[in-house]
Amino acid sequence: MNLRAVFGLNVQRLRREKGLSQEQLSFAAGRTRAYISSVEAGRRNATLDTLEVLATALDVEPKDLITATAPKRHT
């Protein structure tokens, strides 16, 4: 999986864990909802500035957005 896809999936996962809609995250990050959607889908090649802004909006460290995580298993 490429870094852009990892980034998008992490943004989506963390946004959902925090109970935020794409629109709510877009307001907090100063980006459009469409931009957030394209980041989450891996269609947008985000800048380091955007990485920092989204990390701040999600209250996580930037590394949390670019580190691949193993999927959680339901037992």
PAMINU-160336 format. One line per field, with one value per atom (N, C-alpha, C): residue number from 0; atom name; x, y, z. Coordinates in Angstrom, 1 decimal, always signed. Layout:
<recs>
num c(NUM_...)
atomo c(CA_...)
x c(X_...)
y c(Y_...)
z c(Z_...)
</recs>
This chain:
<recs>
num c(0_0_0_1_1_1_2_2_2_3_3_3_4_4_4_5_5_5_6_6_6_7_7_7_8_8_8_9_9_9_10_10_10_11_11_11_12_12_12_13_13_13_14_14_14_15_15_15_16_16_16_17_17_17_18_18_18_19_19_19_20_20_20_21_21_21_22_22_22_23_23_23_24_24_24_25_25_25_26_26_26_27_27_27_28_28_28_29_29_29_30_30_30_31_31_31_32_32_32_33_33_33_34_34_34_35_35_35_36_36_36_37_37_37_38_38_38_39_39_39_40_40_40_41_41_41_42_42_42_43_43_43_44_44_44_45_45_45_46_46_46_47_47_47_48_48_48_49_49_49_50_50_50_51_51_51_52_52_52_53_53_53_54_54_54_55_55_55_56_56_56_57_57_57_58_58_58_59_59_59_60_60_60_61_61_61_62_62_62_63_63_63_64_64_64_65_65_65_66_66_66_67_67_67_68_68_68_69_69_69_70_70_70_71_71_71_72_72_72_73_73_73_74_74_74)
atomo c(N_CA_C_N_CA_C_N_CA_C_N_CA_C_N_CA_C_N_CA_C_N_CA_C_N_CA_C_N_CA_C_N_CA_C_N_CA_C_N_CA_C_N_CA_C_N_CA_C_N_CA_C_N_CA_C_N_CA_C_N_CA_C_N_CA_C_N_CA_C_N_CA_C_N_CA_C_N_CA_C_N_CA_C_N_CA_C_N_CA_C_N_CA_C_N_CA_C_N_CA_C_N_CA_C_N_CA_C_N_CA_C_N_CA_C_N_CA_C_N_CA_C_N_CA_C_N_CA_C_N_CA_C_N_CA_C_N_CA_C_N_CA_C_N_CA_C_N_CA_C_N_CA_C_N_CA_C_N_CA_C_N_CA_C_N_CA_C_N_CA_C_N_CA_C_N_CA_C_N_CA_C_N_CA_C_N_CA_C_N_CA_C_N_CA_C_N_CA_C_N_CA_C_N_CA_C_N_CA_C_N_CA_C_N_CA_C_N_CA_C_N_CA_C_N_CA_C_N_CA_C_N_CA_C_N_CA_C_N_CA_C_N_CA_C_N_CA_C_N_CA_C_N_CA_C_N_CA_C_N_CA_C)
x c(+0.9_+0.0_+0.9_+0.6_+1.4_+1.0_+2.0_+1.8_+0.6_+0.2_-1.0_-2.3_-2.3_-3.4_-3.4_-2.3_-2.1_-2.6_-2.2_-2.6_-4.1_-4.7_-6.1_-6.9_-6.5_-7.2_-7.0_-5.9_-5.7_-6.5_-6.6_-7.5_-8.9_-9.4_-10.8_-11.0_-10.1_-10.2_-10.3_-9.3_-9.2_-10.4_-10.9_-12.1_-13.3_-13.4_-14.6_-14.5_-13.3_-13.1_-13.4_-13.2_-13.5_-14.9_-15.7_-17.1_-17.3_-16.4_-16.5_-17.0_-17.8_-18.2_-17.1_-17.1_-16.1_-16.3_-17.5_-17.8_-17.2_-17.4_-16.9_-15.3_-14.7_-13.3_-12.8_-13.6_-13.2_-13.2_-14.2_-14.3_-13.1_-12.7_-11.6_-10.3_-10.2_-8.9_-8.8_-9.9_-9.9_-9.8_-10.3_-10.3_-11.8_-12.0_-13.4_-13.7_-15.0_-15.4_-15.0_-15.1_-14.6_-13.1_-12.4_-10.9_-10.7_-11.4_-11.2_-11.6_-12.7_-13.2_-12.1_-11.5_-10.5_-9.2_-8.9_-7.7_-8.0_-9.2_-9.5_-9.6_-9.9_-10.0_-8.6_-7.6_-6.3_-6.1_-7.0_-7.0_-6.2_-6.0_-5.3_-3.9_-2.9_-1.5_-1.3_-1.6_-1.6_-0.1_+0.0_+1.3_+1.6_+2.8_+3.2_+2.4_+2.1_+1.3_-0.1_-0.7_-2.0_-1.9_-0.8_-0.6_-0.6_+0.1_+0.2_-1.2_-1.9_-3.3_-4.2_-4.2_-5.2_-4.8_-3.5_-3.1_-3.6_-3.4_-3.9_-5.4_-6.1_-7.6_-8.1_-7.3_-7.7_-7.0_-6.2_-5.6_-4.7_-3.9_-2.9_-1.6_-0.6_+0.7_+0.8_+1.5_+1.6_+2.0_+2.9_+3.3_+2.1_+1.1_-0.1_-0.8_-0.7_-1.4_-0.6_+0.6_+1.4_+2.0_+1.6_+2.1_+1.1_+1.5_+0.5_+0.2_-1.0_-1.4_-2.1_-1.9_-2.5_-4.0_-4.9_-6.3_-6.7_-7.7_-8.1_-8.9_-8.6_-9.4_-10.5_-11.6_-12.8_-12.8_-12.8_-12.8_-14.0)
y c(-1.2_+0.0_+1.2_+2.2_+3.4_+4.4_+5.3_+6.3_+7.1_+7.5_+8.3_+7.5_+6.2_+5.4_+5.2_+5.0_+4.9_+6.1_+7.3_+8.6_+8.7_+8.4_+8.6_+7.7_+6.4_+5.5_+5.9_+6.4_+6.8_+8.1_+9.0_+10.2_+9.7_+8.8_+8.4_+7.6_+6.7_+5.9_+6.8_+7.8_+8.7_+9.6_+10.1_+10.9_+10.2_+9.0_+8.2_+7.8_+7.5_+7.2_+8.4_+9.6_+10.8_+11.3_+10.5_+10.8_+12.1_+12.4_+13.6_+13.2_+14.1_+13.9_+14.6_+14.3_+14.9_+16.4_+16.9_+18.3_+18.9_+18.3_+18.8_+18.9_+17.8_+17.9_+18.9_+19.2_+20.2_+21.6_+21.8_+23.1_+23.3_+22.2_+22.3_+22.5_+21.9_+21.9_+23.1_+23.8_+24.8_+24.3_+23.2_+22.6_+22.3_+22.0_+21.7_+20.3_+20.0_+18.6_+17.7_+18.2_+17.5_+17.2_+18.1_+17.8_+16.7_+16.7_+15.7_+14.3_+14.3_+13.1_+12.6_+13.4_+13.0_+12.5_+13.1_+12.6_+11.2_+11.1_+9.8_+8.7_+9.0_+8.0_+7.8_+8.6_+8.4_+9.0_+9.9_+10.6_+11.9_+12.4_+13.7_+13.5_+14.1_+14.0_+15.2_+15.0_+16.1_+16.6_+17.9_+18.5_+18.3_+18.5_+18.4_+19.4_+20.6_+21.5_+21.0_+20.2_+19.6_+18.5_+17.7_+16.7_+17.3_+18.4_+19.1_+19.6_+20.2_+20.8_+19.7_+18.6_+17.5_+16.8_+16.7_+16.1_+17.0_+18.3_+19.2_+19.1_+19.1_+19.0_+17.7_+16.6_+15.3_+15.1_+16.1_+16.0_+14.7_+14.5_+13.4_+13.9_+13.1_+13.4_+13.2_+14.0_+13.8_+12.3_+11.7_+10.3_+9.4_+9.7_+8.8_+8.7_+9.7_+9.8_+9.1_+8.8_+8.2_+6.9_+6.4_+5.1_+4.0_+3.0_+1.9_+1.1_+0.8_+0.1_-1.2_-2.2_-3.5_-3.4_-4.0_-4.0_-4.7_-4.2_-4.8_-6.1_-7.1_-8.4_-8.5_-8.9_-9.1_-10.6_-10.9_-12.3_-12.6)
z c(+0.0_+0.0_+0.0_-0.8_-0.9_+0.2_+0.5_+1.6_+1.5_+0.2_+0.1_+0.5_+0.2_+0.7_+2.2_+2.8_+4.2_+4.9_+4.4_+4.9_+4.9_+3.7_+3.6_+4.5_+4.6_+5.5_+7.0_+7.3_+8.7_+9.0_+8.1_+8.3_+8.5_+7.7_+7.8_+9.1_+9.5_+10.7_+11.9_+12.0_+13.2_+13.2_+12.0_+12.0_+12.6_+12.1_+12.6_+14.1_+14.5_+16.0_+16.8_+16.3_+17.1_+16.9_+16.1_+15.8_+15.0_+14.1_+13.3_+11.9_+11.3_+9.9_+9.1_+7.8_+6.9_+6.9_+7.0_+7.1_+8.4_+9.5_+10.7_+10.7_+10.1_+10.0_+9.0_+8.0_+7.0_+7.6_+8.5_+9.2_+10.1_+10.9_+11.8_+11.1_+9.9_+9.2_+8.2_+7.9_+7.0_+5.5_+5.3_+3.9_+3.6_+2.3_+1.9_+2.2_+2.3_+2.5_+1.4_+0.2_-1.0_-0.9_-0.4_-0.3_+0.7_+1.9_+2.9_+2.3_+1.5_+0.9_-0.1_-0.9_-1.8_-1.1_+0.0_+0.8_+1.3_+1.9_+2.5_+1.4_+0.2_-0.9_-1.5_-1.1_-1.7_-3.0_-3.4_-4.7_-4.6_-3.4_-3.3_-2.7_-3.3_-2.8_-1.9_-0.6_+0.3_+0.6_+0.9_+1.3_+2.7_+3.1_+4.5_+5.3_+4.8_+5.5_+5.8_+4.9_+5.1_+6.1_+6.0_+7.0_+8.4_+8.6_+9.9_+10.3_+9.4_+9.7_+10.1_+9.4_+9.7_+11.0_+11.3_+12.6_+13.7_+13.6_+14.6_+14.8_+13.6_+13.7_+14.3_+14.1_+14.7_+16.1_+16.5_+17.8_+17.9_+16.9_+16.9_+16.4_+16.5_+16.0_+14.5_+13.7_+12.3_+11.9_+12.7_+12.4_+12.5_+13.3_+13.4_+12.0_+11.2_+9.9_+8.8_+9.0_+7.9_+8.3_+9.5_+9.9_+9.6_+8.9_+8.6_+9.9_+10.1_+11.3_+10.8_+11.6_+11.3_+11.6_+10.8_+11.0_+12.3_+13.0_+14.3_+13.9_+14.7_+14.5_+15.5_+15.0_+15.9_+16.3_+17.5_+18.0_+18.8)
</recs>
